[in-house]
Amino acid sequence: VQLQASGGGLGQPGGSLRLSCAASGLALDDYAVGWFRQAPGKEREGVSCMTPKDGNIYYTDSVRGRFTMSRDLVKNTVYLQMNSLEPEDTAVYSCAAEKAEYYSRGTYCQTHFRYWGQGTQVTVSS
């Protein structure tokens, strides 16, 4: 299983960025997937997580209404569209996956994800 995150960079306040997480060695609809971020000096937090199969999505309060998580099962890729960026969104963003059989209903980003991609830096600054 490999996860390859990309799309980070410098964004302006109020602007947009889209992160991609290309998966190989797994079929995304059989996995719970999530986007996490870690800012300097802060703990890692779950930004948005999607359940396996039905693809229900959870968003942490600080990004709800601004970020949209989606998946393309043909491309086997997960996306995080980030709009209305704020300086507080500055962090290293990582994607993660866990097989459906190890996912507990309702845990979303509290799932113990075993597979992680490398991080991609997002910096929001004018």
C-alpha positions in Angstrom: 0.0 0.0 0.0 1.3 3.4 -1.0 -0.1 6.8 -0.6 1.3 9.8 -2.5 0.2 13.3 -1.4 0.7 16.3 -3.6 -0.7 19.7 -4.2 0.6 21.7 -1.3 2.2 25.1 -1.6 1.7 28.7 -0.9 -1.9 30.0 -0.8 -3.2 33.4 -0.1 -5.8 34.1 2.6 -9.2 33.6 1.0 -7.7 31.6 -1.8 -7.8 27.9 -2.7 -5.6 24.9 -3.0 -6.4 21.3 -3.9 -4.5 18.4 -2.4 -4.4 15.0 -4.0 -3.6 11.6 -2.5 -2.9 8.9 -5.1 -3.3 5.4 -3.8 -1.7 2.2 -5.1 -1.9 -1.3 -3.8 -5.4 -0.8 -2.6 -8.9 -0.1 -3.8 -10.1 3.1 -2.2 -13.7 2.0 -1.7 -12.5 -0.8 0.5 -10.6 1.6 2.8 -11.4 4.4 5.2 -9.3 7.4 4.2 -8.5 10.6 5.9 -6.7 13.9 5.7 -4.7 15.1 8.7 -2.6 18.1 9.4 0.1 19.1 11.9 1.1 22.7 12.4 4.4 23.6 14.2 4.1 23.1 17.9 0.7 21.5 17.7 -0.7 18.0 17.7 -1.8 16.3 14.6 -5.5 16.7 13.9 -8.0 15.0 11.7 -9.2 17.4 9.1 -11.6 15.3 7.1 -12.2 11.5 6.9 -14.3 9.3 4.7 -15.8 5.9 5.5 -15.2 2.9 3.4 -17.9 1.8 0.9 -20.6 4.4 1.4 -18.1 7.3 1.6 -19.7 9.3 4.4 -17.5 12.3 5.2 -16.6 13.9 8.5 -15.1 17.4 8.8 -13.5 19.0 11.8 -15.3 22.1 12.8 -12.6 24.6 11.7 -12.8 23.5 8.1 -16.5 22.6 7.7 -18.0 24.6 4.9 -14.6 25.6 3.5 -13.0 22.2 2.7 -14.4 19.4 0.6 -13.1 15.9 0.5 -13.8 13.6 -2.4 -12.6 10.5 -4.1 -12.2 9.3 -7.7 -12.4 5.5 -7.7 -11.3 5.2 -11.3 -8.1 7.2 -10.6 -7.9 5.7 -7.1 -7.2 9.2 -5.7 -8.6 11.2 -2.8 -8.8 15.0 -2.9 -9.1 17.8 -0.4 -10.4 21.0 -2.0 -9.5 23.8 0.3 -11.3 27.1 -0.2 -11.4 30.3 1.8 -8.0 29.6 3.2 -6.9 31.0 6.5 -3.5 31.5 8.0 -4.5 28.9 10.6 -4.7 26.3 7.9 -0.9 26.4 7.6 0.4 22.9 8.3 1.9 19.8 6.9 -1.0 17.8 5.4 -1.0 14.0 5.2 -3.3 11.4 3.9 -4.0 8.0 5.5 -5.9 4.8 4.9 -7.1 1.8 6.8 -8.8 -1.3 5.5 -12.6 -1.5 6.0 -12.4 -4.7 8.1 -10.5 -2.7 10.7 -12.7 0.3 10.6 -15.2 0.8 13.4 -18.4 2.5 12.4 -18.6 6.2 13.5 -14.9 6.5 14.4 -14.0 8.6 11.3 -10.7 10.4 12.0 -10.4 8.5 15.3 -9.7 5.4 13.4 -6.2 3.9 13.9 -4.8 4.4 10.4 -2.0 2.1 9.5 -1.1 3.5 6.1 0.3 7.0 5.7 1.5 9.1 2.8 4.3 11.6 3.1 3.2 15.1 4.1 2.7 18.1 1.8 3.3 21.6 3.2 0.5 24.1 3.0 1.4 27.7 3.8 -1.3 30.4 3.9 0.2 33.8 3.9 -0.2 37.1 2.1 
